[in-house]
Amino acid sequence: MKIAVIEPFYSGSHRQWLDGMISHSSHTIDRYSLPGRYWKWRMHGAAVTLAQKFLVAGKIYDLILVTDMIDLAQFKARVSNRINNTPIWIYFHENQLAYPWSSNDQDVKLKRDLHYAWINICSAHLADRVIFNSRYNRDSFLNLGFRYLEALPDHQCSFMIDDIRQKSHILPLGLNLSALDLDPSISSKSSNEHVILWNHRWEEDKNPKLFFETLMALSEENISFRLIVLGKEYSRSPKIFTLAKQLLREHIDHWGYVDDRYQYTQLLHQATILPVTSYHDFFGISVMEAAYCGAYLFLPRRMSYPDLFEDIAQYYDKDDEYLKMLENILRAPVFNKIFDQKEQLKGYDWKNMIKIYDTFFETKKM
């Protein structure tokens, strides 16, 4: 098969997913993409630029796969004369109905934040298939999408959600987990103290305030732990990171983004606990990577986590439970070996997941 992937936001998890799919698939996959920045402009304008790139290439495909940061109506209108009856599917890494907005975003204050959800709904309705990376992503889209349309002043078009539901599928992300394998002598947990890990983006939706304020409280109680802080920093990252770096300096083994993949892997293998505080995760790549490297998972019982990690995590239901439960974990003995969770997560490695993807692509006419 010849497949075209239209990716308006070629960065981060979107890029990781697309590169992995291209390198592992038995099908021929061509990428049409734009850099992963200016997400609002991508949702409005990427369709025009990417349609032009697609038309200039002049190729014929068996399947066109677009991702969620595109206005599919614009794209489809511009390429319709060229593609005939070629099916167009859309893959949702996230959805704008459930994605939490920054409290500093002016569009929220001025009530201009709803149009991006409308683009997602219309794009999903126009696609021949709608694919989500997790059940949480699908369910939040369908449930909030119905509420969104019901709130419109008239002609709510709620039938769109029923149509989308009928053609919805779940296809989890494939990950290059096997690249995280290290020699057992290197990967074994050798610390006499628990090593707490943060390996998420430095943004509000990951709830760093609860994470670091809890560690500060534990430090004041003389609870012993080490700390590794990874993840990408942004120009407007929450101020709690600066404060935490100062107040937790005696606990810190590493602080800051690591570009070298091998160093990143070594740091993951040093961690004994991943206590997650996120308000948003449509899948959870950073959690999956840490778990594969043997970190004990302490997770909120929300979003995609219960589906992905089932019985290999300890869960909390409310944020006010987080401090006491984490304290109890830290008071327990340090784990001396990697948990068996690696075997449970191997199915998400591209070497296994690509078989599911390729078979799914081959059912394009169903």
C-alpha positions in Angstrom: 0.0 0.0 0.0 1.0 3.6 -0.5 -0.1 5.9 2.4 0.2 9.6 2.7 0.4 11.0 6.3 -0.6 14.7 6.7 0.9 16.0 9.9 0.5 19.7 10.7 2.5 19.4 14.0 5.6 17.4 13.4 7.2 17.6 16.8 7.3 15.7 20.2 5.0 12.7 20.4 3.5 13.4 17.0 6.9 13.1 15.4 8.0 10.2 17.5 4.8 8.3 16.4 5.1 9.1 12.7 8.8 8.4 12.4 8.3 5.0 14.2 5.4 4.1 11.9 7.3 5.0 8.8 10.5 3.1 9.8 8.7 -0.1 10.9 5.7 -0.4 8.5 5.8 -2.8 5.5 3.8 -0.2 3.6 5.2 2.8 1.8 4.4 5.9 3.9 5.1 9.5 2.7 5.1 12.3 5.1 3.7 15.8 4.4 4.3 17.9 7.5 5.0 21.3 9.1 7.1 22.1 12.2 5.5 21.6 15.6 4.9 25.2 16.6 2.1 27.8 16.6 -0.6 25.2 17.2 -3.5 27.6 16.8 -2.2 28.8 13.4 -1.6 25.2 12.4 -5.3 24.3 13.1 -6.4 27.2 11.0 -3.8 27.4 8.2 -1.9 24.1 7.9 -4.6 22.6 5.6 -3.8 25.2 2.9 0.0 24.7 3.0 -0.2 20.9 3.3 -2.8 20.6 0.5 -0.5 22.6 -1.8 2.5 20.3 -0.9 0.3 17.3 -1.5 -0.9 18.5 -4.9 2.6 19.5 -6.0 3.9 16.0 -5.3 1.3 14.7 -7.7 1.3 11.2 -6.2 -1.6 8.7 -6.0 -2.2 6.9 -2.7 -4.3 4.1 -1.4 -5.0 5.9 1.9 -4.6 9.4 3.3 -4.1 9.6 7.1 -4.3 13.1 8.6 -3.9 14.0 12.3 -6.0 16.1 14.6 -4.4 19.5 14.2 -5.8 20.1 10.7 -9.0 21.6 9.3 -10.0 18.6 7.2 -12.8 20.5 5.5 -10.2 22.9 4.0 -7.7 20.2 3.1 -10.3 17.9 1.5 -11.9 20.7 -0.6 -8.4 21.6 -2.0 -7.4 18.1 -3.0 -10.8 16.5 -3.8 -10.2 16.7 -7.6 -7.0 14.8 -7.3 -7.8 12.0 -4.9 -11.1 10.6 -6.3 -12.4 8.1 -3.8 -9.2 7.6 -1.8 -10.3 7.1 1.9 -9.2 9.8 4.4 -8.8 8.8 8.0 -8.0 11.0 11.0 -5.8 10.1 13.9 -6.4 11.9 17.2 -3.3 12.3 19.4 -5.3 14.6 21.5 -8.6 16.5 21.2 -9.4 20.1 21.8 -12.6 19.3 23.7 -10.7 17.7 26.6 -7.3 19.5 26.3 -6.8 21.8 29.3 -6.2 25.4 28.5 -3.5 27.6 30.2 -5.0 30.0 32.7 -2.8 32.7 31.0 -4.2 32.2 27.5 -6.1 35.3 26.4 -8.4 33.3 24.2 -9.9 31.7 27.3 -10.4 35.1 29.0 -12.0 36.6 25.9 -14.1 33.4 25.2 -12.5 32.7 21.9 -11.3 29.2 22.8 -14.3 27.1 21.5 -13.6 27.2 17.7 -10.7 24.7 17.9 -13.1 22.0 19.3 -15.5 22.8 16.4 -12.6 22.2 13.9 -12.0 18.8 15.6 -15.6 17.8 15.4 -16.1 18.8 11.8 -12.8 17.1 10.8 -13.8 13.9 12.5 -17.3 14.0 10.9 -15.8 14.4 7.4 -13.2 11.6 7.8 -14.0 8.0 6.6 -12.5 6.6 9.8 -11.8 8.3 13.2 -8.9 6.8 15.1 -8.0 7.6 18.8 -4.8 6.6 20.6 -6.7 5.6 23.8 -10.2 4.8 25.0 -10.0 7.9 27.2 -9.3 10.1 24.2 -12.3 8.6 22.3 -14.7 8.8 25.2 -13.8 12.3 26.2 -14.2 13.4 22.6 -17.6 11.8 22.1 -19.0 12.8 25.5 -17.8 16.4 25.5 -18.5 16.7 21.8 -22.2 15.9 22.4 -22.3 18.5 25.3 -20.6 21.1 23.1 -23.1 20.7 20.3 -26.1 20.7 22.7 -25.0 24.1 24.0 -25.2 25.7 20.6 -28.1 28.2 20.2 -30.0 26.2 17.5 -29.4 23.6 14.8 -27.0 21.8 17.1 -26.2 19.0 14.6 -25.9 16.5 17.4 -26.2 13.7 14.8 -22.5 14.4 14.0 -21.4 12.7 17.3 -23.5 9.6 16.5 -21.9 9.4 13.1 -18.4 9.8 14.5 -19.1 7.1 17.1 -20.0 4.6 14.5 -16.7 5.0 12.6 -14.4 5.4 15.7 -11.5 3.0 16.4 -8.8 2.8 19.0 -5.2 2.3 17.8 -2.6 2.8 20.6 0.7 4.5 20.0 3.6 2.4 19.0 6.8 3.2 21.0 10.4 2.4 20.6 10.6 0.7 24.0 13.3 -1.8 23.2 15.7 1.1 22.7 15.3 1.7 26.4 16.9 -1.7 27.3 20.2 -1.5 29.1 22.6 -4.1 30.5 21.1 -5.5 33.7 24.2 -4.4 35.7 23.6 -0.9 34.6 19.8 -0.9 34.9 19.5 -2.4 38.4 18.3 -0.1 41.1 21.4 0.5 43.3 20.4 3.5 45.4 19.8 3.2 49.1 17.2 5.9 48.8 14.1 6.1 46.7 14.7 8.1 43.5 11.7 10.2 42.4 11.3 10.9 38.7 9.7 13.8 36.7 10.0 13.2 33.0 7.1 15.3 31.6 6.8 18.6 29.8 7.3 21.6 32.1 3.7 22.9 31.6 0.7 23.6 33.8 -1.4 20.6 32.5 1.2 18.3 34.1 0.4 19.8 37.5 3.9 20.5 38.7 2.6 22.6 41.5 1.2 19.6 43.4 4.3 17.5 42.5 6.9 19.9 43.8 4.9 21.3 46.8 4.4 17.7 48.0 8.2 17.1 47.7 8.9 20.3 49.6 6.6 19.2 52.4 8.2 15.8 52.5 11.6 17.4 52.6 10.6 19.5 55.6 9.5 16.4 57.4 13.1 15.0 56.7 11.7 12.2 54.5 14.7 10.8 52.5 14.6 10.8 48.7 16.6 11.7 45.6 15.1 13.6 42.6 15.6 13.4 38.9 13.8 16.1 36.9 13.7 15.7 33.1 11.4 16.9 30.4 11.3 19.9 28.1 11.4 23.4 29.5 9.5 26.3 27.8 9.9 30.1 27.9 6.7 30.3 30.0 7.2 27.2 32.1 5.5 27.5 35.6 7.6 29.4 38.2 7.3 26.4 40.6 10.3 24.8 38.7 12.6 27.7 39.6 11.5 27.6 43.2 11.8 23.8 43.5 15.3 23.8 42.0 16.3 26.0 44.9 14.4 24.5 47.8 15.1 20.9 46.8 18.7 21.3 45.8 20.0 18.9 48.4 17.8 16.1 46.9 18.6 16.7 43.2 20.7 14.2 41.2 19.8 15.6 37.8 17.8 18.7 36.7 16.8 19.6 33.1 16.2 18.4 29.6 18.4 15.7 28.2 18.9 15.6 24.4 21.1 12.5 24.4 18.8 9.4 24.3 21.3 7.1 26.0 21.7 9.5 29.0 18.0 9.9 29.2 17.6 6.1 29.3 20.2 5.8 32.1 18.4 8.3 34.2 15.1 6.5 33.7 16.7 3.3 35.0 17.9 5.1 38.1 14.4 6.1 39.1 12.5 3.9 41.6 9.2 5.9 41.7 7.2 7.9 39.2 4.5 9.8 41.1 2.4 11.4 38.4 0.2 14.5 39.0 -1.0 15.3 35.5 -4.4 16.8 34.7 -3.9 15.8 31.0 -2.6 12.8 29.3 -4.4 11.3 26.3 -1.9 8.4 26.2 1.1 8.7 28.5 4.4 8.2 26.7 6.6 9.5 29.5 4.8 7.2 32.0 5.1 4.2 29.6 8.8 4.8 29.2 9.5 5.1 33.0 7.4 2.0 33.7 9.3 0.0 31.1 12.5 1.0 32.8 11.3 -0.3 36.1 9.9 2.8 37.9 7.0 2.1 40.4 3.9 3.9 39.1 1.9 6.1 41.5 -0.9 7.5 39.3 -4.1 9.5 39.5 -7.1 7.4 38.7 -8.1 9.4 35.7 -7.5 9.9 31.9 -5.8 7.0 30.1 -3.8 5.5 33.0 -6.2 2.8 34.3 -6.6 1.4 30.8 -2.9 1.3 30.0 -1.4 0.3 33.3 -4.2 -1.8 34.9 -2.7 -3.6 37.9 0.9 -2.4 37.7 0.3 0.9 39.4 -0.9 2.3 42.7 -3.7 4.9 42.3 -5.0 7.9 44.1 -8.4 9.3 43.5 -8.1 12.9 44.9 -5.2 15.3 44.9 -5.5 15.7 48.7 -4.6 12.0 49.1 -1.3 12.5 47.2 1.0 13.7 50.0 0.1 11.0 52.5 0.2 8.1 50.0 3.5 9.2 48.6 5.0 9.5 52.1 3.9 5.9 52.8 5.6 4.7 49.6 8.8 6.6 50.4 8.9 5.1 53.9 8.8 1.5 52.4 12.1 -0.2 51.5 13.8 0.7 48.3 13.0 -1.7 45.4 16.0 -3.7 44.5 15.0 -5.1 41.1 13.1 -4.0 38.1 9.5 -5.0 38.2 7.9 -7.5 35.8 5.9 -4.6 34.2 8.4 -4.6 31.3 6.9 -7.8 30.0 3.4 -6.3 30.3 4.3 -3.3 28.2 6.3 -4.9 25.4 3.1 -5.1 23.3 3.4 -1.3 22.8 6.8 -1.6 21.2 6.8 -0.9 17.5 8.1 -4.3 16.8 4.8 -5.7 18.0 2.5 -2.8 17.4 3.3 -2.4 13.7 1.6 -5.7 12.9 -1.6 -4.3 14.3 -1.1 -1.0 12.3 -0.4 -2.7 9.0 -3.3 -5.0 9.3 -5.6 -2.1 10.2 -4.4 -0.2 7.1 -5.1 -3.1 4.9 -8.8 -3.0 5.9 -9.2 0.4 4.4 -12.2 -0.6 2.3 -14.2 -2.0 5.2 
